[in-house]
Amino acid sequence: MQAFEYTAWDTSGQCHEGVRQASSRQELLAVLRQENLTPVSVTEVQTAAAEEKEKTARVRYRRVRSEQLSTFCWQLATMLEGGLSITIAIQTIADDITNPYFEATLKDISSNLEKGETFSDSVKAYPKIFNHLACSMIMAGETGGSMVTSLRRLAEYYQERDKLVRKVRGAMAYPAFVVTFIVVIIVVLMTLIVPRFQVMFDTFKGELPAFTRAFMAVYHGLVGNLIYLIPGLMVLIAAAVGFSKTAPGRAFMCRLGLNFPLIGRIKRMAFVCMFCRTLATLVSAGVTVLDAFVILAEMNSNDLLRNGVLRARQRMTEGTSLADSLAECGLFPGVAVKMTQIGEHSGSLVPVLEKTGEFYARKVDELVSAMLSLLEPILIVTVGSIVLTVLLAMYLPIFSMSV
């Protein structure tokens, strides 16, 4: 229902003013006419909640980092444990947040809580900040009366996820840096060094060495066809981007990301680590394993991983054990499957999953370190080879003249 301020005249010419509740402006107009009133003006009245919501919408969206979410959960859990009401606690936390969008969101949530709305329903309205996992953890805490415990586990989850994401992004950024560095070196050599030697070669009367002639032929071929190469490269990139948005293209990119040498293995290990930790967090909060698998599937942007998790869930609905379902989906290594089986049989699934997650977090660290140690000599050899090729091509004519 909405509040409307109206002005209307009756048949005797008397003016009537006031505020009424109605589902829409047209409904209020119909009601006034049924009362033999002639509406002059009907305007919607902004309630405090509507004004707060509109204020939040006007604030420009800024991504809320995992670190900020972890801090929020820790602070809220500590304040609730100290006896502070949840509305005052959230309002206090919001006053100290530097992210304006997160601040406005928390103030809106606090306002909704004061009106009697539940915490879980309030956070569901902001899926960009609170994902399905966070909403489920908060709902489980409300239902089971263990909100402080759920918030602490959620804070630990965000903290560990932030560490893992930084490691994986660092591993992905290094190859990109290597490729960019090599491209910059080639551009500098071809635009600044080679043209200066070209001017000098034009004054030579003798024939240039074969290696130099071949190098200069490649150089002139590239420079002379830049007008075709650059648009062709742009069309190729656009076609690749368009193909990646189709169903076959998306499937191909997902497979490529998981099967790429070393990088794909890092992604797989990171997925297993995050899967084990998230499943342990959800189960410990009281979420059922089947519901947890739905959340885990939604959290994966890779279609192969998402479909694998859903296949494992389908197998569990058919009566297959958790460990056997994970083994059949083909995404989990033998150690993870065996540890899950031990946790099921011993009745200690949550601590076993946490230990398994820690094990694969160490594996991710080892793989990232191995990749960085491997890429460093590759970078040195590649850059050295490019520079050596250019130097030999440029200085061979000078050496041949001095002999």
C-alpha positions as CSV (number, residue, x, y, z in Angstrom):
1,M,0.0,0.0,0.0
2,Q,1.1,3.5,-0.8
3,A,0.2,6.8,0.9
4,F,-1.4,9.6,-1.2
5,E,-2.1,13.2,-0.3
6,Y,-5.3,14.3,-2.0
7,T,-7.5,17.4,-2.5
8,A,-11.1,17.0,-3.6
9,W,-14.5,19.0,-3.7
10,D,-17.9,17.6,-2.8
11,T,-21.2,18.5,-4.4
12,S,-21.8,21.4,-2.0
13,G,-18.5,23.0,-2.9
14,Q,-16.7,22.1,0.3
15,C,-12.9,21.3,0.0
16,H,-11.6,18.0,1.5
17,E,-7.9,17.3,2.1
18,G,-6.0,14.5,3.7
19,V,-3.8,11.4,3.3
20,R,-5.1,8.0,2.4
21,Q,-3.7,4.5,1.7
22,A,-4.2,2.9,-1.6
23,S,-2.5,0.4,-3.8
24,S,-2.3,2.9,-6.7
25,R,-3.3,6.4,-7.7
26,Q,-6.1,5.1,-10.0
27,E,-7.6,3.2,-7.1
28,L,-7.7,6.2,-4.9
29,L,-9.3,8.3,-7.7
30,A,-12.0,5.6,-8.0
31,V,-12.7,5.6,-4.3
32,L,-13.0,9.4,-4.2
33,R,-15.5,9.4,-7.0
34,Q,-17.6,6.7,-5.3
35,E,-17.8,9.1,-2.3
36,N,-19.2,11.8,-4.7
37,L,-16.0,13.8,-4.4
38,T,-14.3,15.5,-7.4
39,P,-10.5,15.0,-7.2
40,V,-8.4,18.1,-7.8
41,S,-4.9,16.7,-7.0
42,V,-3.5,13.3,-5.8
43,T,0.2,13.1,-5.1
44,E,2.1,10.2,-3.6
45,V,3.7,10.8,-0.2
46,Q,7.2,9.5,0.3
47,T,7.5,7.4,3.4
48,A,10.7,7.3,5.4
49,A,11.5,3.8,4.1
50,A,10.9,4.8,0.5
51,E,13.1,7.9,0.9
52,E,15.8,5.7,2.4
53,K,15.5,3.2,-0.5
54,E,15.6,6.0,-3.0
55,K,18.7,7.5,-1.3
56,T,20.5,4.1,-1.5
57,A,19.6,3.8,-5.2
58,R,21.1,7.2,-5.9
59,V,24.4,6.3,-4.4
60,R,26.7,5.1,-7.1
61,Y,27.5,1.4,-6.9
62,R,30.9,0.4,-5.7
63,R,32.1,-3.2,-5.3
64,V,32.2,-4.4,-1.7
65,R,35.4,-6.4,-1.3
66,S,35.6,-9.7,0.7
67,E,37.8,-7.9,3.2
68,Q,35.1,-5.4,4.0
69,L,32.4,-8.1,4.3
70,S,34.7,-10.1,6.6
71,T,35.2,-7.0,8.8
72,F,31.5,-6.3,8.9
73,C,30.7,-9.9,10.0
74,W,33.3,-9.9,12.7
75,Q,32.2,-6.5,14.0
76,L,28.5,-7.5,14.0
77,A,29.2,-10.8,15.7
78,T,31.2,-9.1,18.4
79,M,28.5,-6.4,19.0
80,L,25.7,-9.0,19.2
81,E,27.7,-11.1,21.6
82,G,28.2,-8.0,23.7
83,G,24.4,-7.5,24.0
84,L,23.9,-4.7,21.5
85,S,20.7,-4.8,19.4
86,I,21.2,-5.7,15.8
87,T,19.7,-2.5,14.5
88,I,22.0,-0.3,16.6
89,A,25.0,-2.6,15.8
90,I,24.5,-2.3,12.0
91,Q,23.9,1.5,12.2
92,T,27.1,1.9,14.3
93,I,29.1,-0.2,11.8
94,A,27.6,1.8,8.8
95,D,28.8,5.1,10.3
96,D,32.5,3.9,10.1
97,I,32.4,2.5,6.6
98,T,34.2,4.3,3.8
99,N,32.4,2.7,1.0
100,P,29.4,5.0,0.4
101,Y,27.3,2.3,-1.3
102,F,27.9,-0.3,1.5
103,E,27.2,2.4,4.1
104,A,23.8,3.3,2.4
105,T,22.9,-0.3,2.1
106,L,23.6,-1.1,5.8
107,K,21.5,2.0,6.8
108,D,18.7,0.8,4.7
109,I,18.9,-2.7,6.2
110,S,18.9,-1.2,9.7
111,S,15.8,0.8,8.8
112,N,14.0,-2.4,7.5
113,L,14.9,-4.2,10.7
114,E,13.3,-1.4,12.8
115,K,10.1,-2.0,10.8
116,G,10.1,-5.6,11.8
117,E,11.7,-7.2,8.8
118,T,14.0,-10.2,9.4
119,F,17.8,-9.8,8.8
120,S,17.8,-12.5,6.2
121,D,15.0,-10.9,4.2
122,S,16.7,-7.5,4.4
123,V,20.1,-8.7,3.0
124,K,18.4,-10.7,0.2
125,A,17.4,-7.3,-1.4
126,Y,21.1,-6.7,-2.1
127,P,22.5,-9.7,-4.1
128,K,25.4,-7.6,-5.3
129,I,26.8,-7.5,-1.8
130,F,25.3,-10.5,0.0
131,N,25.4,-13.6,-2.2
132,H,23.3,-16.8,-1.8
133,L,25.8,-18.2,0.6
134,A,25.7,-15.2,2.9
135,C,21.8,-15.1,2.9
136,S,21.7,-18.9,3.6
137,M,24.2,-18.6,6.5
138,I,22.3,-15.7,8.0
139,M,18.9,-17.5,7.6
140,A,20.4,-20.6,9.3
141,G,21.7,-18.4,12.2
142,E,18.2,-16.9,12.6
143,T,16.4,-20.2,12.5
144,G,18.8,-22.0,14.8
145,G,19.4,-19.1,17.2
146,S,23.1,-19.1,16.5
147,M,23.5,-15.8,14.6
148,V,26.9,-15.0,16.3
149,T,28.3,-18.4,15.3
150,S,27.0,-18.1,11.7
151,L,28.5,-14.5,11.4
152,R,31.9,-15.7,12.7
153,R,32.0,-18.6,10.2
154,L,30.9,-16.2,7.4
155,A,33.7,-13.8,8.4
156,E,36.2,-16.6,8.3
157,Y,34.9,-17.7,4.9
158,Y,35.3,-14.2,3.4
159,Q,38.8,-13.9,4.9
160,E,40.0,-17.3,3.4
161,R,38.3,-16.6,0.1
162,D,40.0,-13.3,-0.2
163,K,43.4,-14.9,0.4
164,L,42.7,-17.6,-2.2
165,V,41.4,-15.2,-4.8
166,R,44.5,-12.9,-4.4
167,K,46.8,-15.9,-4.9
168,V,45.0,-17.1,-8.0
169,R,44.8,-13.6,-9.5
170,G,48.5,-13.1,-8.8
171,A,49.2,-16.3,-10.6
172,M,47.1,-15.2,-13.6
173,A,48.5,-11.7,-13.7
174,Y,52.2,-12.8,-14.0
175,P,51.8,-14.5,-17.4
176,A,49.8,-11.4,-18.6
177,F,52.7,-9.3,-17.4
178,V,55.2,-11.5,-19.2
179,V,53.4,-11.3,-22.5
180,T,52.9,-7.5,-22.2
181,F,56.5,-7.0,-21.4
182,I,57.7,-9.0,-24.4
183,V,55.3,-7.1,-26.7
184,V,56.6,-3.7,-25.4
185,I,60.2,-4.7,-26.0
186,I,59.4,-5.8,-29.6
187,V,57.5,-2.5,-30.3
188,V,60.4,-0.4,-28.8
189,L,63.0,-2.3,-30.9
190,M,61.0,-2.2,-34.1
191,T,60.1,1.5,-33.8
192,L,63.2,3.1,-32.3
193,I,66.2,0.8,-33.0
194,V,65.6,-0.9,-36.3
195,P,64.7,2.3,-38.3
196,R,68.0,3.9,-37.3
197,F,70.0,1.0,-38.6
198,Q,67.9,0.9,-41.8
199,V,69.2,4.4,-42.6
200,M,72.7,3.2,-42.1
201,F,72.1,0.0,-44.2
202,D,70.8,2.2,-47.1
203,T,74.3,3.7,-47.4
204,F,76.0,0.3,-47.7
205,K,77.3,-0.6,-51.1
206,G,77.9,-4.2,-50.4
207,E,75.4,-7.0,-50.0
208,L,73.9,-7.5,-46.5
209,P,74.4,-10.8,-44.7
210,A,71.6,-13.4,-45.3
211,F,70.4,-13.3,-41.6
212,T,70.1,-9.5,-41.8
213,R,68.3,-9.6,-45.1
214,A,65.8,-12.1,-43.7
215,F,65.3,-10.1,-40.6
216,M,64.7,-6.9,-42.6
217,A,62.3,-8.7,-44.9
218,V,60.2,-9.7,-41.9
219,Y,60.4,-6.2,-40.5
220,H,59.3,-4.6,-43.8
221,G,56.5,-7.1,-44.1
222,L,55.1,-6.3,-40.7
223,V,55.5,-2.5,-41.1
224,G,54.1,-2.4,-44.6
225,N,51.1,-4.5,-43.7
226,L,50.2,-2.8,-40.4
227,I,47.2,-1.2,-42.1
228,Y,45.8,-4.7,-42.6
229,L,47.2,-6.4,-39.6
230,I,45.7,-4.1,-36.9
231,P,42.1,-4.2,-38.3
232,G,42.5,-7.9,-38.9
233,L,43.6,-8.4,-35.3
234,M,40.7,-6.3,-34.0
235,V,38.2,-8.3,-36.1
236,L,39.7,-11.6,-34.8
237,I,39.4,-10.4,-31.1
238,A,35.8,-9.3,-31.7
239,A,35.0,-12.6,-33.3
240,A,36.6,-14.5,-30.3
241,V,34.6,-12.4,-27.8
242,G,31.4,-13.0,-29.8
243,F,32.1,-16.7,-30.0
244,S,32.8,-16.9,-26.2
245,K,29.3,-15.6,-25.6
246,T,27.6,-18.4,-27.5
247,A,26.9,-21.8,-25.8
248,P,29.6,-23.7,-27.7
249,G,32.1,-20.9,-27.3
250,R,31.4,-20.6,-23.5
251,A,31.9,-24.4,-23.1
252,F,35.1,-24.2,-25.1
253,M,36.5,-21.3,-23.0
254,C,35.5,-23.1,-19.8
255,R,37.4,-26.3,-20.9
256,L,40.4,-24.2,-22.0
257,G,40.6,-22.5,-18.7
258,L,40.6,-25.8,-16.8
259,N,43.0,-27.6,-19.2
260,F,45.5,-24.9,-19.8
261,P,49.0,-26.1,-18.7
262,L,49.7,-25.3,-15.0
263,I,47.1,-22.4,-14.9
264,G,44.3,-24.9,-15.4
265,R,45.6,-27.0,-12.5
266,I,45.8,-24.0,-10.2
267,K,42.1,-23.2,-11.0
268,R,41.1,-26.8,-10.3
269,M,42.9,-26.9,-7.0
270,A,41.4,-23.5,-6.1
271,F,38.0,-24.8,-6.9
272,V,38.4,-27.9,-4.7
273,C,39.8,-25.8,-1.8
274,M,36.9,-23.3,-2.0
275,F,34.3,-26.1,-2.4
276,C,35.5,-27.9,0.7
277,R,35.7,-24.8,2.8
278,T,32.3,-23.5,1.7
279,L,30.6,-26.8,2.1
280,A,32.0,-27.1,5.7
281,T,30.8,-23.5,6.4
282,L,27.3,-24.2,5.2
283,V,26.9,-27.6,6.8
284,S,28.2,-26.3,10.2
285,A,25.6,-23.5,10.0
286,G,22.8,-26.0,9.7
287,V,22.2,-25.9,5.9
288,T,21.4,-29.3,4.4
289,V,24.0,-30.8,2.0
290,L,21.6,-30.7,-1.0
291,D,20.8,-27.0,-0.4
292,A,24.5,-26.4,0.0
293,F,25.2,-27.9,-3.4
294,V,22.7,-25.6,-5.0
295,I,24.6,-22.6,-3.4
296,L,28.0,-24.0,-4.5
297,A,26.8,-24.4,-8.1
298,E,25.5,-20.8,-8.2
299,M,28.8,-19.6,-6.9
300,N,30.8,-21.0,-9.9
301,S,31.1,-19.0,-13.1
302,N,32.7,-21.9,-15.0
303,D,29.9,-24.0,-16.6
304,L,31.9,-27.3,-16.3
305,L,32.3,-26.8,-12.6
306,R,28.7,-25.7,-12.1
307,N,27.3,-28.7,-14.0
308,G,29.6,-31.1,-12.2
309,V,28.4,-29.9,-8.8
310,L,24.8,-30.2,-10.0
311,R,25.4,-33.8,-11.3
312,A,26.9,-34.7,-7.9
313,R,23.7,-33.3,-6.3
314,Q,21.5,-35.3,-8.6
315,R,23.4,-38.5,-7.7
316,M,22.9,-37.8,-4.0
317,T,19.1,-37.3,-4.5
318,E,19.2,-40.8,-6.1
319,G,20.7,-42.3,-3.0
320,T,24.4,-42.2,-3.7
321,S,26.8,-41.2,-0.9
322,L,28.5,-37.8,-0.9
323,A,31.9,-39.2,-1.6
324,D,30.7,-41.5,-4.4
325,S,28.8,-38.5,-6.0
326,L,32.0,-36.4,-5.9
327,A,34.0,-39.2,-7.5
328,E,31.5,-39.7,-10.3
329,C,31.3,-36.1,-11.3
330,G,35.0,-36.2,-12.2
331,L,36.1,-32.9,-10.8
332,F,37.6,-33.9,-7.5
333,P,41.0,-35.6,-7.0
334,G,41.2,-38.9,-5.1
335,V,42.5,-37.4,-1.9
336,A,39.4,-35.1,-1.6
337,V,37.1,-38.0,-2.3
338,K,38.8,-40.3,0.2
339,M,38.8,-37.6,2.9
340,T,35.1,-36.9,2.3
341,Q,34.4,-40.6,2.7
342,I,36.3,-40.7,6.0
343,G,34.3,-37.7,7.2
344,E,31.0,-39.4,6.3
345,H,31.8,-42.7,8.0
346,S,33.2,-41.1,11.1
347,G,30.5,-38.5,11.5
348,S,33.0,-35.6,11.4
349,L,32.4,-34.3,7.9
350,V,32.8,-30.6,8.8
351,P,36.3,-30.8,10.4
352,V,37.5,-33.2,7.7
353,L,36.3,-30.8,4.9
354,E,38.1,-27.9,6.7
355,K,41.3,-29.9,6.8
356,T,40.9,-30.9,3.2
357,G,40.4,-27.3,2.2
358,E,43.6,-26.3,4.1
359,F,45.5,-29.1,2.3
360,Y,44.4,-27.8,-1.2
361,A,45.1,-24.2,-0.2
362,R,48.7,-25.3,0.4
363,K,48.7,-27.1,-2.9
364,V,47.6,-23.8,-4.6
365,D,50.5,-22.0,-2.9
366,E,52.9,-24.6,-4.1
367,L,51.6,-24.5,-7.7
368,V,51.7,-20.7,-7.7
369,S,55.3,-20.7,-6.4
370,A,56.2,-23.3,-9.0
371,M,54.7,-21.4,-11.9
372,L,56.4,-18.1,-10.8
373,S,59.8,-19.9,-10.5
374,L,59.3,-21.4,-14.0
375,L,58.2,-18.2,-15.6
376,E,61.1,-16.1,-14.4
377,P,63.8,-18.0,-16.5
378,I,61.3,-18.2,-19.4
379,L,61.0,-14.5,-19.3
380,I,64.8,-14.0,-19.2
381,V,65.4,-16.4,-22.0
382,T,62.6,-15.0,-24.2
383,V,63.6,-11.4,-23.8
384,G,67.3,-12.3,-24.2
385,S,66.5,-14.2,-27.4
386,I,64.6,-11.3,-28.9
387,V,67.3,-8.8,-28.1
388,L,70.0,-11.1,-29.3
389,T,68.2,-11.7,-32.6
390,V,67.9,-7.9,-33.2
391,L,71.5,-7.2,-32.2
392,L,72.8,-10.0,-34.5
393,A,70.7,-8.8,-37.4
394,M,71.8,-5.1,-36.9
395,Y,75.5,-5.7,-36.2
396,L,76.4,-8.5,-38.6
397,P,76.8,-6.0,-41.5
398,I,79.2,-4.0,-39.4
399,F,81.2,-7.1,-38.4
400,S,81.4,-8.2,-42.1
401,M,82.7,-4.8,-43.1
402,S,85.5,-4.8,-40.5
403,V,86.7,-8.3,-41.6
